[in-house]
């Protein structure tokens, strides 16, 4: 299966990202749309993954006062278990590592419990106590490049 992950550069790609997030977070996980879409959409670096040419997943990263936050990892249900999530994590981490402004900064995320093993494969470690965000249990995970 051919997986391609691209940095989002066009409105059409961004529309596909929002459609995936709508399907996964708002519909499937019942996240309030007001919580899903935020003031960081324009300042984040978005990614779109495709499987055999069809939009399959998305993620984004952005700078915060705590470091570099990876977030909004989502893969459409029929596309799961086919390597899309791994390809997204690798593309995002590689992009952050290639950015000169990220040197020495901590990478972190709020990881849903079932996704933690995926992030751990890339060296992210669990930090602190479990917490709830949008009615979903999470742990903070961190990585230093």
ZABA-190333 format. One record per atom (N, C-alpha, C): residue in three letters; chain; x, y, z. Coordinates in pm, whole numbers, plus 50000, padded with zeros to 5 digits. Layout:
resn, chain, X, Y, Z
ALA, A, X, Y, Z
...
! end
This chain:
resn, chain, X, Y, Z
UNK, A, 50084, 49882, 50000
UNK, A, 50000, 50000, 50000
UNK, A, 50088, 50124, 50000
UNK, A, 50054, 50217, 49916
UNK, A, 50135, 50338, 49902
UNK, A, 50081, 50448, 49993
UNK, A, 50166, 50490, 50089
UNK, A, 50132, 50599, 50180
UNK, A, 50219, 50718, 50145
UNK, A, 50155, 50833, 50133
UNK, A, 50229, 50957, 50105
UNK, A, 50187, 51059, 50210
UNK, A, 50285, 51127, 50270
UNK, A, 50257, 51232, 50367
UNK, A, 50317, 51361, 50312
UNK, A, 50232, 51463, 50304
UNK, A, 50274, 51591, 50250
UNK, A, 50245, 51704, 50347
UNK, A, 50331, 51805, 50345
UNK, A, 50303, 51926, 50419
UNK, A, 50191, 51998, 50344
UNK, A, 50093, 52049, 50417
UNK, A, 49977, 52114, 50356
UNK, A, 50018, 52252, 50304
UNK, A, 49995, 52272, 50174
UNK, A, 50031, 52399, 50110
UNK, A, 49913, 52467, 50041
UNK, A, 49804, 52394, 50020
UNK, A, 49691, 52451, 49945
UNK, A, 49563, 52447, 50029
UNK, A, 49468, 52528, 49989
UNK, A, 49338, 52530, 50056
UNK, A, 49269, 52395, 50040
UNK, A, 49284, 52331, 49925
UNK, A, 49222, 52200, 49901
UNK, A, 49276, 52097, 50000
UNK, A, 49407, 52099, 50023
UNK, A, 49467, 52007, 50120
UNK, A, 49415, 52036, 50261
UNK, A, 49408, 52164, 50297
UNK, A, 49360, 52201, 50429
UNK, A, 49213, 52160, 50447
UNK, A, 49135, 52174, 50341
UNK, A, 48995, 52128, 50347
UNK, A, 48989, 51978, 50376
UNK, A, 49078, 51901, 50314
UNK, A, 49083, 51756, 50336
UNK, A, 49123, 51726, 50482
UNK, A, 49218, 51804, 50535
UNK, A, 49259, 51789, 50675
UNK, A, 49140, 51811, 50768
UNK, A, 49066, 51919, 50745
UNK, A, 48952, 51950, 50831
UNK, A, 48841, 51844, 50819
UNK, A, 48825, 51788, 50700
UNK, A, 48725, 51684, 50679
UNK, A, 48762, 51558, 50759
UNK, A, 48890, 51523, 50759
UNK, A, 48937, 51406, 50836
UNK, A, 48917, 51432, 50985
UNK, A, 48955, 51549, 51032
UNK, A, 48940, 51581, 51174
UNK, A, 48792, 51583, 51215
UNK, A, 48708, 51631, 51127
UNK, A, 48564, 51631, 51153
UNK, A, 48515, 51488, 51172
UNK, A, 48555, 51400, 51081
UNK, A, 48512, 51260, 51086
UNK, A, 48563, 51189, 51212
UNK, A, 48693, 51204, 51242
UNK, A, 48754, 51131, 51352
UNK, A, 48718, 51192, 51487
UNK, A, 48741, 51321, 51502
UNK, A, 48723, 51382, 51634
UNK, A, 48579, 51422, 51664
UNK, A, 48516, 51495, 51573
UNK, A, 48382, 51549, 51600
UNK, A, 48275, 51440, 51592
UNK, A, 48279, 51359, 51487
UNK, A, 48174, 51258, 51470
UNK, A, 48206, 51131, 51551
UNK, A, 48322, 51070, 51527
UNK, A, 48355, 50943, 51592
UNK, A, 48378, 50958, 51743
UNK, A, 48456, 51059, 51783
UNK, A, 48492, 51073, 51925
UNK, A, 48406, 51176, 51998
UNK, A, 48313, 51237, 51927
UNK, A, 48218, 51332, 51984
UNK, A, 48283, 51451, 52054
UNK, A, 48390, 51502, 51993
UNK, A, 48455, 51623, 52044
UNK, A, 48374, 51743, 51995
UNK, A, 48351, 51838, 52083
UNK, A, 48279, 51960, 52049
UNK, A, 48358, 52033, 51939
UNK, A, 48294, 52069, 51827
UNK, A, 48366, 52142, 51721
UNK, A, 48436, 52267, 51772
UNK, A, 48381, 52332, 51873
UNK, A, 48445, 52452, 51930
UNK, A, 48579, 52418, 51995
UNK, A, 48594, 52292, 52041
UNK, A, 48720, 52248, 52100
UNK, A, 48818, 52199, 51992
UNK, A, 48764, 52146, 51884
UNK, A, 48849, 52086, 51780
UNK, A, 48922, 52191, 51696
UNK, A, 48852, 52296, 51659
UNK, A, 48912, 52398, 51572
UNK, A, 48948, 52517, 51659
UNK, A, 49071, 52566, 51645
UNK, A, 49118, 52668, 51737
UNK, A, 49192, 52781, 51666
UNK, A, 49243, 52870, 51749
UNK, A, 49311, 52989, 51696
UNK, A, 49450, 52957, 51640
UNK, A, 49493, 52831, 51650
UNK, A, 49626, 52794, 51602
UNK, A, 49625, 52733, 51462
UNK, A, 49509, 52723, 51398
UNK, A, 49501, 52661, 51265
UNK, A, 49595, 52731, 51165
UNK, A, 49597, 52863, 51170
UNK, A, 49677, 52939, 51072
UNK, A, 49826, 52940, 51103
UNK, A, 49864, 52914, 51228
UNK, A, 50005, 52920, 51265
UNK, A, 50069, 52782, 51279
UNK, A, 49989, 52677, 51265
UNK, A, 50041, 52540, 51275
UNK, A, 50089, 52492, 51138
UNK, A, 50180, 52395, 51141
UNK, A, 50226, 52327, 51019
UNK, A, 50142, 52199, 51010
UNK, A, 50058, 52192, 50909
UNK, A, 49966, 52079, 50891
UNK, A, 50023, 51977, 50792
UNK, A, 49984, 51851, 50813
UNK, A, 50024, 51742, 50724
UNK, A, 49901, 51663, 50683
UNK, A, 49906, 51613, 50559
UNK, A, 49799, 51529, 50505
UNK, A, 49861, 51400, 50455
UNK, A, 49811, 51289, 50507
UNK, A, 49856, 51157, 50460
UNK, A, 49752, 51100, 50366
UNK, A, 49799, 51036, 50262
UNK, A, 49708, 50968, 50171
UNK, A, 49751, 50823, 50157
UNK, A, 49653, 50737, 50136
UNK, A, 49675, 50595, 50117
UNK, A, 49618, 50560, 49981
UNK, A, 49704, 50511, 49894
UNK, A, 49661, 50479, 49757
UNK, A, 49590, 50599, 49692
UNK, A, 49637, 50720, 49723
UNK, A, 49583, 50840, 49661
UNK, A, 49462, 50901, 49728
UNK, A, 49407, 50836, 49832
UNK, A, 49290, 50889, 49902
UNK, A, 49332, 50949, 50036
UNK, A, 49275, 51065, 50072
UNK, A, 49307, 51123, 50203
UNK, A, 49280, 51022, 50314
UNK, A, 49377, 51008, 50405
UNK, A, 49367, 50903, 50506
UNK, A, 49392, 50954, 50648
UNK, A, 49476, 51055, 50663
UNK, A, 49510, 51100, 50798
UNK, A, 49571, 51237, 50798
UNK, A, 49587, 51291, 50918
UNK, A, 49640, 51424, 50932
UNK, A, 49707, 51443, 51067
UNK, A, 49786, 51548, 51078
UNK, A, 49850, 51588, 51203
UNK, A, 49899, 51732, 51183
UNK, A, 49940, 51792, 51295
UNK, A, 49999, 51925, 51285
UNK, A, 50100, 51943, 51399
UNK, A, 50187, 52043, 51383
UNK, A, 50276, 52082, 51492
UNK, A, 50284, 52233, 51495
UNK, A, 50321, 52284, 51616
UNK, A, 50333, 52428, 51633
UNK, A, 50425, 52459, 51750
UNK, A, 50478, 52581, 51750
UNK, A, 50558, 52628, 51861
UNK, A, 50466, 52675, 51974
UNK, A, 50504, 52646, 52099
UNK, A, 50434, 52698, 52215
UNK, A, 50540, 52750, 52312
UNK, A, 50496, 52808, 52423
UNK, A, 50593, 52855, 52522
UNK, A, 50660, 52739, 52596
UNK, A, 50611, 52616, 52576
UNK, A, 50670, 52497, 52641
UNK, A, 50759, 52417, 52547
UNK, A, 50763, 52453, 52419
UNK, A, 50842, 52377, 52323
UNK, A, 50770, 52365, 52190
UNK, A, 50770, 52244, 52136
UNK, A, 50704, 52216, 52009
UNK, A, 50594, 52113, 52036
UNK, A, 50471, 52151, 52007
UNK, A, 50357, 52062, 52035
UNK, A, 50311, 51993, 51908
UNK, A, 50303, 51861, 51915
UNK, A, 50248, 51779, 51807
UNK, A, 50104, 51749, 51845
UNK, A, 50014, 51764, 51750
UNK, A, 49873, 51745, 51785
UNK, A, 49786, 51713, 51665
UNK, A, 49661, 51682, 51695
UNK, A, 49557, 51656, 51596
UNK, A, 49592, 51539, 51503
UNK, A, 49660, 51437, 51560
UNK, A, 49685, 51315, 51482
UNK, A, 49553, 51242, 51467
UNK, A, 49515, 51216, 51343
UNK, A, 49388, 51148, 51316
UNK, A, 49402, 51065, 51189
UNK, A, 49353, 50942, 51195
UNK, A, 49349, 50854, 51078
UNK, A, 49206, 50804, 51065
UNK, A, 49153, 50812, 50944
UNK, A, 49017, 50765, 50919
UNK, A, 49006, 50616, 50953
UNK, A, 48895, 50577, 51011
UNK, A, 48875, 50440, 51061
UNK, A, 48909, 50332, 50958
UNK, A, 48861, 50342, 50831
UNK, A, 48893, 50235, 50736
UNK, A, 49041, 50227, 50697
UNK, A, 49117, 50332, 50729
UNK, A, 49259, 50339, 50691
UNK, A, 49352, 50297, 50805
UNK, A, 49296, 50268, 50922
UNK, A, 49379, 50235, 51038
UNK, A, 49441, 50097, 51025
UNK, A, 49555, 50081, 51090
UNK, A, 49625, 49952, 51089
UNK, A, 49702, 49927, 50962
UNK, A, 49723, 50031, 50882
UNK, A, 49791, 50015, 50752
UNK, A, 49919, 50098, 50744
UNK, A, 49963, 50153, 50858
UNK, A, 50089, 50227, 50861
UNK, A, 50075, 50377, 50843
UNK, A, 49952, 50427, 50831
UNK, A, 49932, 50571, 50808
UNK, A, 49976, 50651, 50930
UNK, A, 49938, 50604, 51049
UNK, A, 49977, 50674, 51172
UNK, A, 50128, 50682, 51187
UNK, A, 50196, 50570, 51162
UNK, A, 50342, 50569, 51172
UNK, A, 50404, 50665, 51071
UNK, A, 50352, 50666, 50950
UNK, A, 50406, 50756, 50847
UNK, A, 50386, 50902, 50888
UNK, A, 50272, 50932, 50949
UNK, A, 50247, 51069, 50994
UNK, A, 50343, 51110, 51105
UNK, A, 50359, 51024, 51207
UNK, A, 50449, 51057, 51317
UNK, A, 50591, 51079, 51263
UNK, A, 50636, 50990, 51176
UNK, A, 50771, 51003, 51120
UNK, A, 50785, 51134, 51042
UNK, A, 50689, 51166, 50958
UNK, A, 50696, 51288, 50877
UNK, A, 50698, 51413, 50965
UNK, A, 50614, 51414, 51068
UNK, A, 50608, 51531, 51156
UNK, A, 50739, 51546, 51234
UNK, A, 50788, 51438, 51294
UNK, A, 50912, 51444, 51371
UNK, A, 51030, 51483, 51280
UNK, A, 51035, 51425, 51161
UNK, A, 51143, 51460, 51066
UNK, A, 51136, 51607, 51027
UNK, A, 51015, 51659, 51005
UNK, A, 51000, 51800, 50968
UNK, A, 51045, 51891, 51082
UNK, A, 51008, 51856, 51204
UNK, A, 51050, 51936, 51320
UNK, A, 51202, 51932, 51333
UNK, A, 51260, 51812, 51318
UNK, A, 51406, 51797, 51331
UNK, A, 51481, 51878, 51226
UNK, A, 51421, 51895, 51109
UNK, A, 51486, 51968, 50999
UNK, A, 51472, 52120, 51013
UNK, A, 51389, 52166, 51105
UNK, A, 51366, 52309, 51123
UNK, A, 51470, 52365, 51219
UNK, A, 51551, 52462, 51174
UNK, A, 51657, 52514, 51262
UNK, A, 51604, 52582, 51388
UNK, A, 51481, 52628, 51386
UNK, A, 51424, 52697, 51503
UNK, A, 51380, 52602, 51613
UNK, A, 51385, 52470, 51588
UNK, A, 51341, 52374, 51689
UNK, A, 51457, 52314, 51768
UNK, A, 51579, 52349, 51734
UNK, A, 51695, 52289, 51800
UNK, A, 51690, 52314, 51950
UNK, A, 51707, 52206, 52026
UNK, A, 51710, 52216, 52170
UNK, A, 51574, 52229, 52236
UNK, A, 51468, 52228, 52158
UNK, A, 51333, 52241, 52215
UNK, A, 51274, 52104, 52243
UNK, A, 51191, 52099, 52345
UNK, A, 51121, 51976, 52381
UNK, A, 51004, 51957, 52285
UNK, A, 50986, 51834, 52237
UNK, A, 50866, 51797, 52161
UNK, A, 50770, 51733, 52260
UNK, A, 50643, 51770, 52252
UNK, A, 50547, 51710, 52343
UNK, A, 50410, 51700, 52277
UNK, A, 50326, 51617, 52336
UNK, A, 50191, 51597, 52285
UNK, A, 50101, 51551, 52398
UNK, A, 49973, 51566, 52379
UNK, A, 49872, 51507, 52467
UNK, A, 49819, 51386, 52393
UNK, A, 49861, 51268, 52437
UNK, A, 49834, 51144, 52363
UNK, A, 49715, 51069, 52420
UNK, A, 49620, 51034, 52334
UNK, A, 49513, 50945, 52375
UNK, A, 49573, 50810, 52411
UNK, A, 49513, 50743, 52509
UNK, A, 49572, 50620, 52562
UNK, A, 49601, 50516, 52455
UNK, A, 49509, 50495, 52362
UNK, A, 49530, 50389, 52262
UNK, A, 49637, 50424, 52159
UNK, A, 49678, 50550, 52153
UNK, A, 49781, 50590, 52057
UNK, A, 49921, 50593, 52119
UNK, A, 49929, 50579, 52250
UNK, A, 50059, 50589, 52317
UNK, A, 50164, 50490, 52267
UNK, A, 50128, 50364, 52240
UNK, A, 50230, 50271, 52189
UNK, A, 50291, 50318, 52056
UNK, A, 50210, 50380, 51972
UNK, A, 50262, 50432, 51844
UNK, A, 50367, 50539, 51871
UNK, A, 50337, 50635, 51956
UNK, A, 50431, 50743, 51984
UNK, A, 50556, 50692, 52054
UNK, A, 50540, 50591, 52139
UNK, A, 50654, 50533, 52210
UNK, A, 50754, 50472, 52112
UNK, A, 50706, 50419, 52000
UNK, A, 50796, 50363, 51898
UNK, A, 50895, 50467, 51846
UNK, A, 50858, 50594, 51856
UNK, A, 50943, 50701, 51806
UNK, A, 51022, 50769, 51918
UNK, A, 51018, 50710, 52038
UNK, A, 51098, 50761, 52148
UNK, A, 51025, 50853, 52245
UNK, A, 50897, 50878, 52223
UNK, A, 50820, 50961, 52317
UNK, A, 50798, 50882, 52445
UNK, A, 50810, 50952, 52559
UNK, A, 50788, 50887, 52687
UNK, A, 50675, 50957, 52763
UNK, A, 50604, 50879, 52840
UNK, A, 50491, 50928, 52921
UNK, A, 50545, 51014, 53034
UNK, A, 50478, 51128, 53058
UNK, A, 50517, 51219, 53165
UNK, A, 50393, 51256, 53245
UNK, A, 50403, 51244, 53376
UNK, A, 50294, 51292, 53462
UNK, A, 50175, 51198, 53470
UNK, A, 50068, 51254, 53522
UNK, A, 49947, 51178, 53547
UNK, A, 49851, 51182, 53428
UNK, A, 49764, 51084, 53424
UNK, A, 49659, 51081, 53322
UNK, A, 49565, 51199, 53346
UNK, A, 49513, 51255, 53236
UNK, A, 49418, 51365, 53246
UNK, A, 49314, 51352, 53137
UNK, A, 49207, 51425, 53153
UNK, A, 49098, 51422, 53056
UNK, A, 49098, 51551, 52975
UNK, A, 49084, 51535, 52845
UNK, A, 49075, 51649, 52753
UNK, A, 48964, 51615, 52654
UNK, A, 48864, 51700, 52643
UNK, A, 48750, 51675, 52554
UNK, A, 48682, 51541, 52584
UNK, A, 48673, 51507, 52712
UNK, A, 48611, 51383, 52758
UNK, A, 48685, 51257, 52712
UNK, A, 48815, 51271, 52681
UNK, A, 48897, 51158, 52637
UNK, A, 49022, 51155, 52727
UNK, A, 49059, 51036, 52775
UNK, A, 49177, 51023, 52861
UNK, A, 49305, 51036, 52781
UNK, A, 49402, 51107, 52838
UNK, A, 49531, 51134, 52774
UNK, A, 49645, 51125, 52876
UNK, A, 49764, 51111, 52823
UNK, A, 49888, 51135, 52898
UNK, A, 49971, 51232, 52815
UNK, A, 50048, 51313, 52884
UNK, A, 50146, 51396, 52814
UNK, A, 50263, 51304, 52779
UNK, A, 50315, 51320, 52658
UNK, A, 50433, 51245, 52616
UNK, A, 50534, 51344, 52563
UNK, A, 50663, 51315, 52588
UNK, A, 50769, 51408, 52549
UNK, A, 50882, 51335, 52476
UNK, A, 50954, 51414, 52398
UNK, A, 51073, 51364, 52327
UNK, A, 51169, 51480, 52313
UNK, A, 51296, 51452, 52336
UNK, A, 51400, 51552, 52311
UNK, A, 51481, 51502, 52193
UNK, A, 51492, 51584, 52090
UNK, A, 51567, 51543, 51970
UNK, A, 51716, 51557, 51994
! end
